[in-house]
Amino acid sequence: TTVGYGDYTPLTALGKVFSAVYSVLGFTFLMAAIAPWLTFMQGKWRERLLESIPLVRRAFLRKVDTSDMSLTIQEINRQINYPRRYALCMVAPLLVFGLVGLIAWVVEGYGLIDGAYFSLITMSTIG
């Protein structure tokens, strides 16, 4: 719910209340708008798509039967490749970080450090 980098901030109590209500309503409407998309993204098509890519299937989609009651938690954990799973989860954020930083550096004329800072602050919604 960031409003910007501090360039414009409400000064009056009424302005602050309006901004708070506006940001809560905006966040609520945003979540309501993307809920159907998130439901779609979790559908069966996702698994079929990932299984159709041989590299992804071999590297990340090893099936672990967690419903097998004869397996202990330790046995299930040994079957799961956590480093690979965590690496897969980091691909998209690192790509976004790099792309936004590169755009800020090349297109906007920021320095390399400023571009990386802009990317990190924007991704973490601090600024």
URGIBEL-V917615 format. One record per residue. N is the residue number from 1. NEAR is the number of other C-alpha atoms within 8 Angstrom. D_FIRST is the distance of its C-alpha to the first C-alpha in Angstrom with 1 decimal. Layout:
N:NEAR:D_FIRST ; N:NEAR:D_FIRST
This chain:
1:6:0.0 ; 2:6:3.8 ; 3:6:6.4 ; 4:7:9.2 ; 5:6:11.8 ; 6:7:12.9 ; 7:5:15.2 ; 8:6:14.2 ; 9:5:13.2 ; 10:8:14.4 ; 11:6:17.8 ; 12:6:19.1 ; 13:7:18.4 ; 14:6:18.1 ; 15:9:15.6 ; 16:10:13.4 ; 17:8:14.0 ; 18:8:13.3 ; 19:9:9.9 ; 20:8:9.1 ; 21:8:10.9 ; 22:8:9.6 ; 23:9:5.9 ; 24:9:7.8 ; 25:8:10.3 ; 26:8:8.3 ; 27:9:7.1 ; 28:8:10.8 ; 29:8:12.3 ; 30:8:10.8 ; 31:8:12.3 ; 32:8:15.4 ; 33:8:15.9 ; 34:8:15.8 ; 35:8:17.8 ; 36:8:21.1 ; 37:8:20.5 ; 38:8:19.8 ; 39:8:23.0 ; 40:7:24.9 ; 41:7:23.8 ; 42:7:25.3 ; 43:8:28.5 ; 44:6:32.0 ; 45:6:31.9 ; 46:9:29.7 ; 47:8:32.4 ; 48:8:35.1 ; 49:8:33.5 ; 50:10:33.0 ; 51:10:36.6 ; 52:7:38.0 ; 53:8:37.0 ; 54:7:39.8 ; 55:6:38.0 ; 56:10:34.9 ; 57:12:37.3 ; 58:8:39.4 ; 59:8:36.7 ; 60:9:34.0 ; 61:9:35.2 ; 62:8:38.0 ; 63:4:38.3 ; 64:7:38.5 ; 65:6:40.0 ; 66:7:38.0 ; 67:4:39.9 ; 68:6:43.2 ; 69:6:44.0 ; 70:4:46.6 ; 71:8:44.0 ; 72:7:42.6 ; 73:6:39.1 ; 74:6:40.5 ; 75:8:42.2 ; 76:12:39.1 ; 77:7:37.1 ; 78:7:40.0 ; 79:7:39.7 ; 80:8:36.0 ; 81:7:35.4 ; 82:6:32.2 ; 83:6:32.1 ; 84:9:32.2 ; 85:9:29.6 ; 86:8:27.2 ; 87:8:28.1 ; 88:8:27.3 ; 89:8:23.8 ; 90:8:23.2 ; 91:8:24.6 ; 92:7:21.6 ; 93:8:19.1 ; 94:8:21.9 ; 95:8:22.7 ; 96:8:19.2 ; 97:12:19.2 ; 98:10:22.6 ; 99:8:22.2 ; 100:11:19.2 ; 101:14:21.0 ; 102:11:24.2 ; 103:10:22.8 ; 104:14:21.5 ; 105:13:24.9 ; 106:8:27.2 ; 107:7:25.7 ; 108:7:23.7 ; 109:7:26.4 ; 110:10:24.4 ; 111:7:26.5 ; 112:8:26.4 ; 113:7:24.7 ; 114:9:22.2 ; 115:15:21.4 ; 116:14:20.9 ; 117:9:18.8 ; 118:10:16.6 ; 119:13:16.4 ; 120:9:15.6 ; 121:10:12.9 ; 122:9:11.3 ; 123:7:11.9 ; 124:6:10.7 ; 125:8:7.3 ; 126:6:9.0 ; 127:9:9.6
